Amino acid sequence: MQRAWTWQGKDTPAGLKLSSIAVPTLAVGEVLVRNEIIALNPVDWKVLASPPSWSQGHVPGVDGAGTVAAVEDDSLKPWLGKRVVYHQSLYAQGSFADYTPIAAHALMQVPDGLGLPLAASMPCPALTAWLALEKLPTRPGAKLLVSGAGGAVGNYLVQLALQREFSVTAICNRRHWDRLKRYGVRDLVAGPVASDDELPSNLLDRFFAVIDTVGGAHAAMLAPVLEANGHIVCIQDRLTDWPCKPFGRCLSVHEVALGAMHVFGRSDAWARLVEAGKAIMKQIAENRLQPEPLLIRDFSMLPEVLTELKNRTFSGKPLIKVN
């Protein structure tokens, strides 16, 4: 048996129940990860209100790190005992437990010199940022506007975009400005923007691309900042309507969600994503990428910390220590 926080049909973190459940039986191609650290993400509280075909007793959670304790097939034995980090499908048993079954193709081995807490903090925000940038042609010097740059995804977006030699402008709360300036962001705008009437005139018709982490309506308001044939990348929510007139700015619109990989990702796409995750962890270990400050709490506090994340009562990356 194992400990697990389980969903009981309620739409708030406080409705999660600490349960004793069976350790899951592995399906073909899976390994069993003994979790040591769980990372909490906004999706973890948002999904509680509209879960994807969950039944009562489902274990939520997408990000975790630990050690491989068992494998389904002898061909996977090289994974035994390895320190790993993962991003789990919303449709499968999640990370809010002592053990989580993970498809072997989704595993990322944690490099020597990187602690499991830092590794656990990476998958959802950093891989989402990487996927967002992969939507764009890389044009050194091209102007990129990152909206919501102060958050977990924005933190990686800004740094990875600068590595690709984009000229980055950030929209975020002023409390994040000093950190973003240290990364190399020169232009900062207070945000989020309340309406398109509030857009500074010096931003209009200026940018090759916008990556928005705030919401679909906010992304639509930013359309006027784009030059002809520009790009909008939506990470939070999506655009419900085309943001410009036909044959006007001729924009390209993109959406990003890691969950798509679990449903539609082929083996070659997973291989690229895993390699990206390993490269990001290597950069974190070498201090070339800066994660958010870590806030580590006990397993017994998981619903409380998830509620705090929902209400944004702190800054930093919330982690839950399992063992």
Secondary structure, DSSP 4 states (H G I P E B T S, - for coil): -EEEEE--S-SSGGG-EEEEEPPPPPPTTEEEEEEEEEE--HHHHHTTTS-SS--TT----SEEEEEEEEESSGGGGGGTT-EEEEE--TTS--SSBSEEEEEGGG-EEPPTT--HHHHHTSIIIIIHHHHHHHTS---TT-EEEEETTTSHHHHHHHHHHHHTT-EEEEEE-GGGHHHHHHHT--EEEESS-S-GGGS-GGGTT-EEEEEE-S-HHHHHHTGGGEEEEEEEEESSS--SS-SS-TTSS--EEEE--THHHHHH--HHHHHHHHHHHHHHHHHHHTTSS-PPPEEEEEGGGHHHHHHHHHHT-S-SEEEEE--
